[in-house]
């Protein structure tokens, strides 16, 4: 009887133990961290393709957030909560730096990135996680607050409601309509474009250049989304305005007289950059193109004007007036033989450099507008000799 009484008393005491908010609180924190980890895992390969250190950073934080979620469910502690705050705070700081002033390293050096739904949801999850951890550190009793005990389906539903909401939002934002250029759909789109560019018979553009010192020789900017009707019209107007503006520079001597005296030669083309004090020649201004592009070394023919190149000031993003049709690009500048040199071309720029102290950097963003038939279209970034020769043939055939 004594043993039976003790057993009954213990069972009664166990059943009378009040339910607390602990599983809900720590389950919610784990869901937030796991959701952010899932987003970071989804874009790891995309960032590896951009820059190795970007990929490593995203891989590390994705695993760190996944492991943190598991441990906070298994054995939560104050040091672990502090670690959650510190780690996610670093991610938030890096994120806002990349969207405001631009990161100090990598191919997007000092070029702010656009905001997107995918990254914004990740940041919201991380900020919520930081707030939750801070609240528990400030008032640990929050996890011990009594809640109404539920059984059966109601108990399961109450436990999974918040994690399910996080999963639903995270999944929704990875769909093509929401994720944006950094999401899986954007990555697939870029992979498709690369595959198309390297298919038999296709002419690869400059975007297919190699790398130097672990950095891509050429960097593309802006959205790859299909242009809207209004953007197509804007792109056509840009071509028309550029063509009209270039009519006065058919003779290369007129270009020199107007101040286009900084000459760079590559692959049968001669880029004449404006070399004067007028700031109107920077940016997207059809009345004052930043640079004129001529085909040279054409047998028994004067240089042929092929188009213009617009160049933004350092740190300025070029306007995508034509949406995905008008993507801007920049070239990697390295130090070779004491001279700043455009990687992939071997074109030397003015000035000198010290290889011991030089840091590879990218030029200002550029946009080509071709006013003659050109491989890849009027905004092609292809500066290969094959593209130049094809443009020359097209001009000569119609002359």
N, C-alpha and C positions, 0 to 999 in steps of 0.2 A: 504493500500500500504506500509505503514511504517513497519507493522508487517511482511509482505511478504518479504520486502527487507532485514530485519534483519535475517529472517530464511534462505534466500538464501545465505547471507554472511556467516552465521555460518556453513552451509553445505559445502560451498566452502572452508572455512578455515579447516574444519575437513578433507575434501578430500585432501587438500594440505599438511597436516601434513606428513612429510617424514617417511618412515618405517625405523626402526633401527634394529640393531643386537641383541637387548635385548632378545627377545624370543628364538633366536637360542643359544645364549651364556648360558642363565640360563637353557634352555632345555637340552643342552649338558651336563652341570654339573649335572643336575638331573639324566640323563641317566647313567652317569658314576657311580654315587652313587648307583643307583638302580641295576645296573649290578653287582657291588661288593656285594651288599646285597643279591642278588639272589644266588650267589655262596656260601656265608656264610650260608644262610638258608639251602642250599642243603647238607651241611656237618655237620649240628648241631647234628643230632642224632649219627653220626659216632663218633664225639668228646665226646659226653656224654658217649658213650660206652667205650671210652678209659679212661676218667677221668672227673669227674663231673665238676671241675673248668674249664676244656677246653670247655665243652659244654656250661656252663654259659657264658663264654667269647664270644664264637661265637654267641650265641643267642642275647646277648646284642649288639654286634657290628652290627649284621644283622638288628635288629630293628632300631638302631641308624642311620644307613645308609639309610634305607627306609624312616624314618621320615625326615631326613635331605633333601632328594630328594623332598619330598612333600612340605616342607616349603620353599625351595629355589625357587620353582615355584610360590608359593602363595605370599610370602612376603620376598624377598631377602633383606639382610641388611649386613653391614660391620661386625657386631659381629657374624652373622651366617656364613659368609665366613671364619672368623678367627676360628670358631668352627670346620668347615669342615677341615681346614688345621691341627689343633691340633689333632683332633680325628683320622684322617687317618694317620697322622705322627706316632702316637702311634702304630697303627696297623702295619705299615711298619717296625718300629723298632723291634717289637715283632716277626714279620715274619723272618727278617734277623737273629735275634738272634737264632731262632729255627732251622735255616738252617746252621748256622756257628758253634756257640759254644754250642748250645742246651739250652733249658730253665732251669732255676734254680729250678723249681718245677715240680711235676707230674711224671708219670711213665717213661717218656722219659728224665728224669733229666740228663742234661749235655750230652745227646746223640743227635747229629745233625740229623735232618730229611732230607730225600732226596727232591730235587726240583721236582715239577710236573707241568703239563700244567695248571691244574685247579687253583692252587695257584699262578702261575706266571701271568696268565691273571688277576686275582683279584688284584695283586700288581700293574700291569700296569695301571689298571683302577684307583686305588687309587693315584698313582703317578701323573697321568694325572689330576685328580681332584685337588690335591694339587697345581699343576702348574697353573691350570685355576683360582682357587681362589686367588692365589698370584698375578696373572696378573691383575685381576679385582681390587684388593686392591691397587696395585701399580698405575694402570691407569684406574679409573672408567669409563673414556670416551670410553673405548673399547666397552662397551655395548650400547652406544648411537651413534655409527657410523652408518651413513645412508646406507641402502642397497636397492637394486632395489625391488620395490613393485611388488608382484606377486598375482595373483588371481586364484580362482578355484583350479583345481588339482595341478597346479604348486606350489601354496602356501602351500598346505597340504604336498606335496612331499618334499619340501625344509625344512619344520619343522620336519618331521619325519625321514629324511634321516640318520642323525647321531644316534638318538636313535635306529633306526632299525639296524644299523651296530653293535652297542653295544649288542643288543639283539641277533643278529645272531652269533657273536663271543662267547658270554656267553653260548648260547644254544649248539653251536658246541663243545665247550670244555667240556661239560658235557656228551658227548657221550662216550661209552665204549672205543673207540679207542684213545681218547684224555685225558680223565679225570685223569686216573691213580688210584693208590690205595686209594686216599682220596675222590674220586668221588662216586657218587651213585652206579656205577657198582661195584667198589671195595667193597663198603659196602655190596651190595647184595651178592657178592662172599663170603665174610667172614660170612654172615648170613647163606648162603647155607652150608658152611663148618661146622659151628657150629651145624646146624640142622642134617647134615649127621653124625656128631660125636656122637650125642645123640639119634640117631634112634635106634629102637629095634635091639639088637644083635650087635651093634657097640661098639667098645671099646673107651671110651672117653680118649683123651690125656691130657697131663698136661695143655694145653691151656684152659681147662675147669675148672681150679681151681677157688677157691673163691677169696674173697678180705679181706684185713686186713687194718684197719685204713682208709678205703675209697680207697685203692689202690689195684690193681690186684696183687695176689700173684705171678703171673708169667706174664712176658711181652714178646711178640713176636716181632721180627724185620725182616725187609726185604720185598721184593715183594712177592705177592701170585700168580703172573702171571705164566701160564704154562711154563715149561722149554722148551727151544729150543732144537733142535737136538744136538747142540754143548754142551749145558749145561747138557744134559742127559749123554753124553759121559764123560764130566768132573766129574760128580757125580759118575759114575761107576768107573772111575780111582781113585777117592778119596777113595772109599770103598776098591778097590783092594790094594791100597798103605797102607791103614790102616791095613787091614788084614795081609799083609806081615810083617808090622812093629810089630804087636802084637804077632807074632809067638814066639818071645823070652820071652814073659811074661806069658806064659800059667801057669807056676808055680808062685804062688804069692810071693814066697821068692825071685825070680829073680826081681820082681817089687820093693820090699823093698830094695834090694841091689842096684838098679838103682836110688834110691832117691825118690821113690813114697811112702813117709812115713806119709803124712798128710791124716788120715783116717776119712771118714764121712760115716755113716751107715744110711740107710733108706729103708723100705719096702723090706727087704730081699736082698738088694744090698749093696755093699761096694765100695765106690768111693775112690780110692787111688790117691791123687793129688801129683804132683811133688813138692818137698819141698827143692829144691836146688837153687843155684845162677844162673844157666844157663838160659839166656833169650830166648834161642831157643825153650823152652817148652811152650812159650806163643804163641797164635795164631794158625793158621791152618798149622801145620807142621807135616805131617804123620810120619816123622822120629823120632819126639820127641813129642808124644801126651801129652797134659797137664794133663790128668787124665785117669786112667784105671778103668773099671767098672767090678766088679766080683759079681756073685751070691753066697751068703753065706748061711749057715744053710741048705745046701742040705744034706739030710740024707745019711750017709755012703759014702760021696763023698767030695773031696777037693773042694775049691772055683772054680767056673767055670768062665772063662773070657768071658764076653759078648760083650765087645766093648770098645771104647775109647770116651773121651769127650775132645773137644778142647775148650780152654778158652782164650778169648781176654783180653788184658789189659783194665782197666777201661777207659771208654770214647772212645774206639775203636770199630767201627762197623765191625762185622765179614763178610768176603767176601762170597757172595752168588755164589759160583762157579757152583752150580747146579740150579741156578735160584730159582723158587718157591719150589723146592725139598729140598733145604738146607737153611731153615729159622733158624735164631739163636734166642736164648731166654735168659732171665735173671730171677733171682728169687729175690723177695722182702726180704730184711733183716730188722728185727725189733729187739727191745731190750726186752728180757723177762728174768726176774729173774737175771738181771745184766749181761746177756750174749747175744752177737749178735746171732740171731736165724733166720734160714730160715723159713719164713712164710709158713704155710700149711703143713710143715713136722715136725716142732719142733726140727730140727737138729741144735745143738749148734755149733757155730764156735769158733775159738780160741779168746782169749782176753776177756775183760770186757767192759761193757757199763753202762752209767748212764741214767736211764729212763727219768730223768728230763731234760736232755740236748740232748738226742738222737734224731736224725732225720732219719726217715725211708729212706732207700736207696736200690738201686738195685745192684746186683752183676755184674761183667763183663759179656759180652755176651758169650753164650755157644752153642756148636753144638755137638750132639751125633752122632756117627757113629757105628752102631751095626754090628758085623761080624758073628752073628748067626741069625737064623730066629726070627724075632721080630714083635710084634703087631704094626701095623702102618708103617712098612717098616724100612729100614736101617737108616733113619734119624729121627725116631720117638722121640717125646719128652715125651712119656708116661713112667713114672717111678712108676706106680702103682704096687702093689704086684701081681695083676693078670697078668700084662705084664711080670714081672720077672718070675713068675711061669711058664707061657706059654713058655718063652724062654728056661728055664731049661728043661722042658719036651721035647722040640724040640731037644735040644742037646743030652739028654739022649736017645731019641728014635733013633738017628742016630749014636750013639756011638757003 
